[in-house]
Amino acid sequence: MQEVNSKFEVYYFPIKARAEPIRLILAFAKANWDNKNVGNWAEEKTSTKGLLFKQVPMLIETTATGEENRLVETGAIIRYIARIFKLGNKEVFKNSLLDSYFEGLYEIFCKVISIPFMTKEKEKIPELIKEDHLVKNFLVYNEDILKSNGSNGYYMGNELTYVDIVAYCLLDNYVTFTGLSLSDVKGIYPNLVKVYENVSKNEDIIAYKNSSKCLA
């Protein structure tokens, strides 16, 4: 991990959703950051500088020299943070492999958090997520990836990378929206739960979860 002397703002609505993996990774990286909540979206959607596709989240970085960088699209933001804080692997191929893991995880993450928003009959949400073909398959694929690394609760080697943080965020949402306990999930996806447990022990993640930055 590398220290970065920038100040970051996560511009998003005052909810977790698509911005939460960004917040978690900034916390893990020991970044200097805060939330910047959307106020009047109808107005800000067209007036906010750098909002390329009129969608949030956006990462706003103010560097040590006062330069401002604005970046949109969750995947691009996460990989940028991982790159500048060195939260991946120093070998080019292994880092690209981590990016592959991230892409797969992010696909499931988006599906898991979209089902509750698109489902009118809320009582159906848990089963819709648990029985979703893409979600079930990709969770199994991730179990295999983690098994290939020795079932040690890490996606690569023996230390946390940004990918482990994204997996933690995914599983946190999976447990929340399915109503399953962590022990229930452990019986189905034991390797993913090991990742969740490893991330849960990180002092910076613990501090974030107990802070006012962590939204309900």
Sine and cosine of phi, psi and omega as CSV:
sin_phi,cos_phi,sin_psi,cos_psi,sin_omega,cos_omega
0.00,0.00,0.59,-0.81,-0.05,-1.00
-0.84,-0.54,0.64,-0.76,0.04,-1.00
-0.97,0.26,0.67,-0.74,0.01,-1.00
-0.79,-0.61,0.83,-0.56,-0.07,-1.00
-1.00,-0.02,0.83,0.56,0.06,-1.00
-0.86,-0.52,0.38,-0.93,0.13,-0.99
-0.96,-0.30,0.74,-0.67,-0.05,-1.00
-0.88,-0.47,0.55,-0.83,0.14,-0.99
-0.79,-0.61,0.69,-0.73,0.07,-1.00
-0.97,-0.22,0.96,-0.28,-0.05,-1.00
-1.00,0.02,0.93,-0.37,-0.08,-1.00
-0.27,-0.96,0.11,-0.99,0.11,-0.99
-0.93,0.36,0.38,-0.92,-0.02,-1.00
-0.97,0.23,0.82,0.57,0.07,-1.00
-0.66,-0.75,0.16,-0.99,0.01,-1.00
-0.98,0.22,-0.98,0.20,0.09,-1.00
0.69,0.73,-0.73,-0.68,-0.14,-0.99
-0.95,0.32,-0.28,0.96,-0.01,-1.00
-1.00,0.06,-0.26,0.97,-0.13,-0.99
-0.90,0.44,-0.67,0.74,0.06,-1.00
-0.88,0.47,-0.52,0.86,0.06,-1.00
-0.91,0.42,-0.73,0.68,0.00,-1.00
-0.87,0.48,-0.70,0.72,-0.01,-1.00
-0.89,0.46,-0.66,0.75,-0.02,-1.00
-0.94,0.35,-0.61,0.79,0.08,-1.00
-0.89,0.45,-0.65,0.76,0.03,-1.00
-0.90,0.43,-0.72,0.69,0.02,-1.00
-0.86,0.51,-0.59,0.81,-0.03,-1.00
-0.98,0.18,-0.02,1.00,-0.05,-1.00
0.88,0.48,0.54,0.84,-0.03,-1.00
-0.96,0.27,0.39,-0.92,0.14,-0.99
-1.00,0.02,0.97,-0.25,-0.14,-0.99
-0.52,-0.86,0.27,-0.96,0.07,-1.00
-0.43,-0.90,0.23,-0.97,0.09,-1.00
-0.99,0.12,0.59,-0.81,0.16,-0.99
-0.81,-0.58,0.98,-0.20,-0.13,-0.99
-0.98,0.20,0.60,-0.80,0.14,-0.99
-0.91,0.42,0.72,-0.70,0.03,-1.00
-0.98,-0.18,-0.98,0.22,0.03,-1.00
-0.95,-0.32,1.00,-0.08,-0.12,-0.99
-0.90,0.44,-0.62,0.78,-0.02,-1.00
-0.84,0.54,-0.59,0.81,0.01,-1.00
-1.00,0.10,-0.72,0.69,-0.10,-1.00
-0.93,0.37,-0.45,0.89,-0.01,-1.00
-0.83,0.55,-0.59,0.81,-0.04,-1.00
-0.97,-0.25,-0.30,0.95,-0.08,-1.00
-0.99,-0.15,-0.25,0.97,-0.08,-1.00
-0.98,0.21,0.83,-0.56,0.01,-1.00
-0.90,0.43,0.69,-0.72,0.10,-1.00
0.99,0.11,0.03,1.00,-0.02,-1.00
-0.99,0.11,0.97,0.22,-0.23,-0.97
-0.82,0.57,-0.67,0.74,-0.09,-1.00
-0.92,-0.39,0.27,0.96,0.02,-1.00
0.85,0.53,0.62,0.79,0.03,-1.00
-0.68,-0.73,0.48,-0.88,0.13,-0.99
-0.91,-0.41,0.34,-0.94,0.28,0.96
-0.99,0.16,0.33,-0.95,0.15,-0.99
-0.76,-0.65,0.63,-0.77,0.12,-0.99
-0.98,-0.19,0.81,-0.59,0.05,-1.00
-0.92,-0.39,0.89,-0.45,-0.02,-1.00
-0.93,-0.38,0.76,-0.65,0.15,-0.99
-0.93,-0.37,0.91,-0.41,-0.08,-1.00
-0.97,0.23,0.13,-0.99,-0.01,-1.00
-0.89,0.46,-0.40,0.91,0.00,-1.00
-1.00,-0.04,0.01,1.00,0.03,-1.00
1.00,-0.05,0.00,1.00,0.03,-1.00
-0.95,0.30,0.63,-0.78,0.01,-1.00
-0.94,-0.33,0.78,-0.62,0.07,-1.00
-0.89,-0.45,0.70,-0.71,0.02,-1.00
-0.82,-0.57,0.76,-0.65,-0.08,-1.00
-0.70,-0.71,0.69,-0.72,0.05,-1.00
-0.88,-0.48,0.11,-0.99,-0.08,-1.00
0.97,0.23,0.90,-0.43,-0.12,-0.99
-0.80,0.59,-0.72,0.69,-0.02,-1.00
-0.88,0.48,-0.69,0.72,0.01,-1.00
-0.91,0.42,-0.64,0.77,0.01,-1.00
-0.89,0.45,-0.73,0.68,-0.03,-1.00
-0.89,0.46,-0.70,0.71,0.00,-1.00
-0.92,0.39,-0.55,0.84,0.05,-1.00
-0.90,0.43,-0.73,0.68,0.02,-1.00
-0.87,0.49,-0.71,0.70,0.01,-1.00
-0.87,0.49,-0.60,0.80,-0.04,-1.00
-0.94,0.34,-0.75,0.66,-0.10,-0.99
-0.97,0.26,-0.47,0.88,0.03,-1.00
-1.00,-0.07,-0.03,1.00,0.01,-1.00
0.84,0.54,0.86,0.52,-0.03,-1.00
-0.98,-0.20,0.22,0.98,0.02,-1.00
-0.91,-0.41,-0.80,-0.60,0.00,-1.00
-0.78,-0.63,0.61,-0.80,-0.06,-1.00
-0.96,0.28,-0.29,0.96,0.07,-1.00
-0.99,0.11,0.74,-0.67,-0.12,-0.99
-0.85,0.53,-0.75,0.66,-0.04,-1.00
-0.91,0.42,-0.72,0.70,-0.02,-1.00
-0.89,0.45,-0.57,0.82,0.04,-1.00
-0.93,0.37,-0.61,0.80,0.05,-1.00
-0.93,0.37,-0.55,0.84,0.07,-1.00
-0.90,0.43,-0.66,0.75,0.09,-1.00
-0.87,0.50,-0.64,0.77,0.06,-1.00
-0.87,0.49,-0.61,0.80,0.04,-1.00
-0.90,0.44,-0.70,0.71,0.05,-1.00
-0.86,0.51,-0.69,0.72,0.00,-1.00
-0.86,0.51,-0.71,0.70,-0.03,-1.00
-0.85,0.52,-0.69,0.73,0.03,-1.00
-0.90,0.43,-0.70,0.72,0.03,-1.00
-0.90,0.45,-0.67,0.75,-0.05,-1.00
-0.92,0.39,-0.53,0.85,0.05,-1.00
-0.89,0.45,-0.69,0.72,0.02,-1.00
-0.93,0.37,-0.68,0.74,0.01,-1.00
-0.81,0.58,-0.75,0.66,-0.02,-1.00
-0.88,0.47,-0.63,0.78,0.00,-1.00
-0.92,0.39,-0.69,0.72,-0.03,-1.00
-0.89,0.46,-0.68,0.74,-0.04,-1.00
-0.99,0.14,-0.29,0.96,-0.01,-1.00
-0.99,0.13,-0.53,0.85,-0.04,-1.00
-0.84,0.54,-0.73,0.69,0.03,-1.00
-0.87,0.49,-0.56,0.83,-0.01,-1.00
-0.97,0.26,-0.46,0.89,-0.08,-1.00
-0.99,-0.12,-0.14,0.99,-0.09,-1.00
-0.98,-0.21,0.87,-0.50,0.00,-1.00
-0.97,0.24,-0.62,0.78,0.01,-1.00
-1.00,0.06,1.00,-0.04,-0.16,-0.99
-0.87,0.49,-0.47,0.88,-0.02,-1.00
-0.93,0.38,-0.28,0.96,0.00,-1.00
-1.00,0.05,-0.21,0.98,-0.11,-0.99
-0.83,0.56,-0.77,0.64,-0.04,-1.00
-0.82,0.57,-0.73,0.68,-0.03,-1.00
-0.94,0.33,-0.58,0.81,0.02,-1.00
-0.87,0.49,-0.63,0.78,0.02,-1.00
-0.95,0.30,-0.73,0.68,-0.04,-1.00
-0.89,0.46,-0.55,0.84,-0.07,-1.00
-0.99,-0.16,0.02,1.00,0.01,-1.00
-0.89,0.45,0.78,-0.63,-0.10,-0.99
-0.86,0.50,-0.74,0.67,-0.03,-1.00
-0.90,0.43,-0.71,0.70,-0.02,-1.00
-0.87,0.49,-0.76,0.66,-0.02,-1.00
-0.87,0.49,-0.73,0.68,-0.04,-1.00
-0.90,0.44,-0.73,0.69,-0.07,-1.00
-0.94,0.35,-0.50,0.86,0.08,-1.00
-0.92,0.40,-0.65,0.76,0.06,-1.00
-0.90,0.44,-0.67,0.74,0.02,-1.00
-0.86,0.51,-0.63,0.77,0.01,-1.00
-0.94,0.35,-0.56,0.83,0.11,-0.99
-0.85,0.52,-0.67,0.74,0.00,-1.00
-0.92,0.40,-0.66,0.75,0.03,-1.00
-0.87,0.50,-0.72,0.70,-0.03,-1.00
-0.93,0.36,-0.57,0.82,0.07,-1.00
-0.89,0.45,-0.61,0.79,-0.01,-1.00
-0.93,0.37,-0.29,0.96,0.06,-1.00
-0.99,-0.15,0.29,0.96,0.09,-1.00
1.00,-0.06,0.20,0.98,0.00,-1.00
0.77,0.63,0.67,0.74,-0.06,-1.00
-0.98,-0.20,0.08,1.00,0.03,-1.00
1.00,0.09,0.31,0.95,0.07,-1.00
-0.71,-0.70,0.55,-0.84,0.02,-1.00
-0.97,0.23,-0.46,0.89,0.01,-1.00
-0.51,-0.86,0.79,-0.62,0.03,-1.00
0.92,0.40,-0.61,-0.79,-0.07,-1.00
-0.79,-0.62,0.51,0.86,0.03,-1.00
-0.56,-0.83,0.36,-0.93,-0.03,-1.00
-0.94,0.33,0.65,-0.76,0.16,-0.99
-0.84,-0.54,0.06,-1.00,0.02,-1.00
-0.87,0.49,-0.46,0.89,0.00,-1.00
-0.91,0.41,-0.64,0.77,0.04,-1.00
-0.89,0.46,-0.59,0.81,0.01,-1.00
-0.92,0.39,-0.65,0.76,0.04,-1.00
-0.91,0.42,-0.65,0.76,0.03,-1.00
-0.89,0.46,-0.64,0.76,0.07,-1.00
-0.86,0.52,-0.72,0.69,-0.02,-1.00
-0.90,0.44,-0.67,0.74,0.05,-1.00
-0.86,0.51,-0.77,0.64,-0.07,-1.00
-0.91,0.40,-0.57,0.82,0.05,-1.00
-0.86,0.50,-0.69,0.73,0.04,-1.00
-0.94,0.34,-0.62,0.78,0.01,-1.00
-0.87,0.49,-0.72,0.70,0.03,-1.00
-0.90,0.44,-0.70,0.71,-0.02,-1.00
-0.86,0.50,-0.75,0.66,-0.13,-0.99
-1.00,0.09,-0.39,0.92,0.05,-1.00
-1.00,0.03,-0.35,0.94,-0.05,-1.00
0.98,0.17,0.06,1.00,0.04,-1.00
-0.97,0.26,0.50,-0.87,0.12,-0.99
-0.99,0.13,0.28,-0.96,0.03,-1.00
-0.89,0.45,-0.57,0.82,0.03,-1.00
-0.93,0.37,-0.56,0.83,0.09,-1.00
-0.88,0.47,-0.73,0.68,-0.04,-1.00
-0.92,0.40,-0.56,0.83,-0.01,-1.00
-0.87,0.49,-0.54,0.84,0.02,-1.00
-0.94,0.33,-0.35,0.94,-0.03,-1.00
-0.98,-0.22,-0.71,0.71,-0.06,-1.00
-0.79,-0.61,0.94,0.35,-0.12,-0.99
-0.89,0.46,-0.58,0.81,-0.04,-1.00
-0.95,0.32,-0.60,0.80,0.06,-1.00
-0.91,0.41,-0.60,0.80,0.03,-1.00
-0.93,0.38,-0.56,0.83,0.08,-1.00
-0.88,0.48,-0.65,0.76,0.07,-1.00
-0.88,0.47,-0.73,0.69,0.01,-1.00
-0.83,0.56,-0.70,0.71,-0.02,-1.00
-0.92,0.39,-0.64,0.77,0.03,-1.00
-0.90,0.44,-0.70,0.72,0.00,-1.00
-0.92,0.39,-0.61,0.79,-0.01,-1.00
-0.87,0.50,-0.42,0.91,-0.03,-1.00
-1.00,0.06,-0.17,0.98,-0.04,-1.00
-0.93,0.37,0.78,-0.63,-0.10,-0.99
-0.90,0.44,-0.53,0.85,0.00,-1.00
-0.96,0.26,-0.56,0.83,0.09,-1.00
-0.93,0.37,-0.68,0.73,0.04,-1.00
-0.86,0.51,-0.71,0.70,0.00,-1.00
-0.88,0.47,-0.68,0.74,0.01,-1.00
-0.89,0.45,-0.72,0.70,-0.05,-1.00
-0.89,0.46,-0.43,0.90,-0.01,-1.00
-0.99,-0.10,0.08,1.00,-0.07,-1.00
-0.99,-0.17,0.21,-0.98,0.03,-1.00
-0.95,0.32,-0.26,0.97,0.04,-1.00
-0.94,0.34,-0.44,0.90,-0.03,-1.00
-0.99,0.13,0.90,-0.43,-0.10,-1.00
-1.00,0.04,0.41,-0.91,-0.01,-1.00
-0.95,0.32,0.00,0.00,0.00,0.00
